[in-house]
């Protein structure tokens, strides 16, 4: 997939994030190649009560604390409805039903200049092509991408977000993410950024790690 961007660097980023998370050797913005494809049965910890179409948006002003337990430690993400209510509601609904339990961070990305880029997860197939069997509507991005920002991966096609998400590793990634595409921001890592860094370090040698760090358990609470 190609995007019209201002530099070769941005094109490389777009290629990586838009190659459906099947990133090439050069990192690009996060993407969700076949997010509408159904996930194989038993590939995640889903209870069977997971949504089969776009869930209701998270109500205005609402926040949720999503805690991801991994072998490297815990990550606490504060989800804010006011950032992207549709995407926030979707992420929370999937987390609540156990969809992400047992799913790995399948993509570890570094920019050509050596800047840490993103870690990406949420695909039960583990190859960047999976999703919940539906996609959600796009929303405008009104916040800035920074270290710790959590946003949804997508292809360059409209309304292509499914279950895959990424965590931004460096403030310097802001321009690339903003220019390459619009990735719905849903929240921020408010605890455990050292765990995010450890996941990046563990898989840095491989864009698609052979042994990805897994989200053992994902829980949702109201802060």
C-alpha positions as CSV (number, residue, x, y, z in Angstrom):
1,X,0.0,0.0,0.0
2,X,1.2,3.5,-0.7
3,X,0.5,6.8,0.7
4,X,1.3,10.3,-0.5
5,X,3.6,11.7,2.2
6,X,6.3,14.3,2.3
7,X,9.4,12.2,2.4
8,X,10.8,8.8,1.8
9,X,10.9,8.3,5.5
10,X,7.2,8.8,5.8
11,X,6.6,6.5,2.8
12,X,8.5,3.8,4.6
13,X,6.5,4.3,7.8
14,X,3.3,4.1,5.8
15,X,4.4,0.9,4.1
16,X,5.1,-0.7,7.5
17,X,1.9,0.3,9.3
18,X,-0.3,-0.2,6.3
19,X,1.1,-3.6,5.2
20,X,-1.5,-4.9,7.5
21,X,0.9,-5.3,10.4
22,X,2.8,-7.7,8.1
23,X,5.4,-5.1,8.3
24,X,8.3,-5.1,5.9
25,X,11.9,-4.6,7.0
26,X,11.4,-0.8,7.2
27,X,9.0,0.3,9.9
28,X,5.9,2.2,9.0
29,X,2.7,3.3,10.7
30,X,0.6,0.6,12.3
31,X,-1.8,-1.2,10.2
32,X,-4.3,-3.9,10.3
33,X,-4.3,-5.6,6.9
34,X,-7.3,-7.7,7.2
35,X,-9.0,-6.4,10.3
36,X,-12.4,-7.6,9.1
37,X,-11.3,-11.2,9.0
38,X,-12.6,-13.4,11.7
39,X,-10.1,-14.7,14.3
40,X,-9.7,-18.5,14.5
41,X,-11.7,-20.2,17.3
42,X,-9.7,-20.6,20.4
43,X,-7.0,-18.2,19.3
44,X,-7.7,-15.8,22.2
45,X,-9.3,-15.9,25.6
46,X,-12.6,-14.6,24.3
47,X,-15.6,-15.8,26.3
48,X,-18.0,-15.9,23.4
49,X,-19.7,-12.7,24.5
50,X,-17.4,-10.5,22.3
51,X,-19.0,-8.1,19.9
52,X,-19.7,-9.2,16.3
53,X,-20.3,-5.7,15.0
54,X,-19.3,-2.2,16.1
55,X,-20.1,-1.8,19.8
56,X,-21.7,1.3,21.3
57,X,-19.3,4.2,21.8
58,X,-17.9,5.0,25.2
59,X,-20.1,7.7,26.7
60,X,-18.8,11.3,26.7
61,X,-16.5,12.0,29.6
62,X,-16.1,8.4,30.5
63,X,-12.7,6.8,31.3
64,X,-11.6,3.2,31.8
65,X,-8.4,1.7,33.2
66,X,-7.3,-1.3,31.1
67,X,-4.6,-3.3,32.7
68,X,-2.5,-5.7,30.5
69,X,-0.6,-8.4,32.4
70,X,2.4,-9.9,30.7
71,X,5.5,-11.9,31.6
72,X,7.4,-8.6,31.4
73,X,5.1,-6.8,33.9
74,X,1.9,-4.9,33.7
75,X,0.8,-2.0,31.5
76,X,-2.0,0.4,32.7
77,X,-3.8,2.3,30.0
78,X,-6.2,5.0,30.7
79,X,-8.9,5.0,28.0
80,X,-10.7,8.3,27.4
81,X,-14.0,8.4,25.5
82,X,-13.5,12.0,24.6
83,X,-10.5,11.1,22.4
84,X,-12.3,8.7,20.1
85,X,-15.6,7.4,21.6
86,X,-16.2,4.8,18.9
87,X,-12.7,3.3,19.0
88,X,-12.6,3.6,22.8
89,X,-15.9,1.7,23.2
90,X,-14.6,-0.9,20.8
91,X,-11.3,-1.5,22.6
92,X,-13.0,-1.6,26.0
93,X,-15.7,-4.1,24.8
94,X,-13.0,-6.4,23.4
95,X,-10.9,-6.2,26.5
96,X,-14.0,-6.9,28.8
97,X,-14.9,-10.0,26.9
98,X,-11.4,-11.5,27.1
99,X,-10.6,-11.1,23.4
100,X,-7.1,-10.0,24.0
101,X,-6.2,-12.7,26.6
102,X,-3.5,-14.9,25.3
103,X,-2.8,-12.6,22.3
104,X,0.8,-11.4,21.6
105,X,2.5,-8.2,20.6
106,X,3.2,-9.3,17.1
107,X,5.0,-6.3,15.8
108,X,8.1,-4.5,17.1
109,X,9.1,-1.5,15.0
110,X,12.2,0.8,14.9
111,X,12.6,3.7,12.5
112,X,15.5,3.7,10.0
113,X,17.2,6.3,12.1
114,X,17.2,4.0,15.1
115,X,14.3,5.7,16.9
116,X,12.0,3.3,18.7
117,X,8.7,3.4,16.9
118,X,5.8,1.2,18.2
119,X,4.8,-2.1,19.7
120,X,1.6,-3.5,18.2
121,X,-0.7,-6.2,19.3
122,X,-4.3,-7.4,19.3
123,X,-4.3,-9.9,16.4
124,X,-5.2,-13.4,17.5
125,X,-3.7,-14.9,14.3
126,X,-0.3,-13.4,15.2
127,X,0.6,-12.4,11.7
128,X,-1.0,-9.0,11.4
129,X,-4.0,-10.0,9.3
130,X,-6.5,-10.9,12.0
131,X,-9.4,-9.1,13.6
132,X,-12.7,-9.5,15.4
133,X,-14.7,-10.1,12.2
134,X,-15.9,-6.5,11.8
135,X,-14.5,-3.0,11.5
136,X,-15.5,0.3,13.0
137,X,-16.1,3.9,11.7
138,X,-13.3,6.3,11.5
139,X,-13.1,9.3,13.8
140,X,-11.1,12.6,13.6
141,X,-7.8,12.6,15.5
142,X,-7.7,15.6,17.8
143,X,-4.8,14.8,20.1
144,X,-1.1,14.5,19.5
145,X,0.8,11.2,19.3
146,X,3.5,11.1,22.0
147,X,5.4,8.5,24.0
148,X,2.8,6.3,25.7
149,X,0.0,7.2,23.3
150,X,-2.3,4.2,22.5
151,X,-4.0,4.2,19.2
152,X,-5.8,1.8,16.8
153,X,-4.0,0.2,13.8
154,X,-5.7,0.3,10.4
155,X,-5.0,0.0,6.7
156,X,-5.2,3.0,4.4
157,X,-8.8,2.1,3.6
158,X,-11.6,4.0,5.3
159,X,-13.3,2.4,8.3
160,X,-10.7,-0.4,8.6
161,X,-10.0,-0.5,12.3
162,X,-10.7,-3.8,14.0
163,X,-8.9,-5.1,17.2
164,X,-5.2,-4.3,16.6
165,X,-3.7,-1.4,18.5
166,X,-0.2,0.1,19.1
167,X,1.7,2.0,21.7
168,X,4.0,4.8,20.7
169,X,7.5,4.6,22.0
170,X,9.0,8.1,21.4
171,X,7.8,11.6,21.0
172,X,9.8,11.9,17.8
173,X,7.3,9.5,16.2
174,X,4.6,12.2,16.2
175,X,5.2,13.7,12.8
176,X,5.3,10.3,11.0
177,X,2.1,9.0,12.6
178,X,0.3,12.3,12.0
179,X,1.3,12.5,8.4
180,X,1.1,8.9,7.3
181,X,-2.5,8.3,8.3
182,X,-5.2,9.0,11.0
183,X,-4.9,6.4,13.8
184,X,-7.7,6.8,16.3
185,X,-6.1,7.7,19.7
186,X,-7.9,6.0,22.5
187,X,-5.7,6.7,25.6
188,X,-2.4,6.8,27.2
189,X,-0.1,4.4,29.2
190,X,-0.4,5.8,32.7
191,X,1.5,3.0,34.4
192,X,4.0,0.4,33.3
193,X,5.8,2.2,30.4
194,X,8.9,0.3,31.5
195,X,7.0,-2.8,30.6
196,X,6.3,-1.4,27.2
197,X,10.0,-0.7,26.8
198,X,10.9,-4.2,28.0
199,X,8.5,-5.7,25.3
200,X,10.2,-3.6,22.7
201,X,13.7,-4.6,23.9
202,X,12.7,-8.3,23.9
203,X,11.6,-8.2,20.3
204,X,13.8,-5.4,18.8
205,X,15.8,-7.8,16.6
206,X,12.7,-9.0,14.9
207,X,9.9,-7.0,13.3
208,X,7.7,-10.0,13.8
209,X,9.1,-11.8,16.9
210,X,9.3,-15.6,16.7
211,X,8.2,-15.6,20.4
212,X,6.1,-12.5,21.0
213,X,5.3,-11.3,24.5
214,X,1.7,-12.3,25.2
215,X,-1.0,-10.4,27.0
216,X,-1.8,-13.0,29.6
217,X,-4.8,-11.2,31.1
218,X,-6.5,-8.0,30.2
219,X,-8.9,-6.4,32.7
220,X,-11.0,-3.3,32.7
221,X,-12.0,-1.1,35.7
222,X,-13.4,2.4,36.2
223,X,-10.8,4.8,37.6
